[in-house]
Amino acid sequence: MVEPLAIQNPESYKKAGFRLTKLPFLATKTVVIDVSKPVDILWKELSENAKRLIKKNKDLKIIEADKKEFYENWTKWTKVWIQSPKEYDDLLRAFGKRAKLWVAKDERGLHSGY
């Protein structure tokens, strides 16, 4: 897969067997924050939307999920492509014991993961 914005010379990629993806995994926005600043200054520099999201999600806990629990919830969370169970198992097997699956959880249940 080649991210569309990374293409300099599309023909050379095509010759190498690559093609443009219809489902890029490009981040919509990157934010760089200097976390060496004091907390009160960091808070003042946040947008109102960021402050609202932090307050809304203050009770979230990040926990490690088992592979079955993660996959079942992933199929509920996503609105786009998802790996087949075989592809998912193959991916986890490729990373062996280094594979970790993390999810956000609060009193309502699991919300998202990576």
Protein Blocks (a to p, Z undefined) as FASTA:
>chain_A
ZZfklpmblmlmmmnopacdfbdcbdfbdcdddfkbcfklmmmmpcfklmmmmmmmmmpc
cddddfklmmmmmmmmpmbdcddfklmmmmmmmnmmmlccdddddfkbcfbdZZ
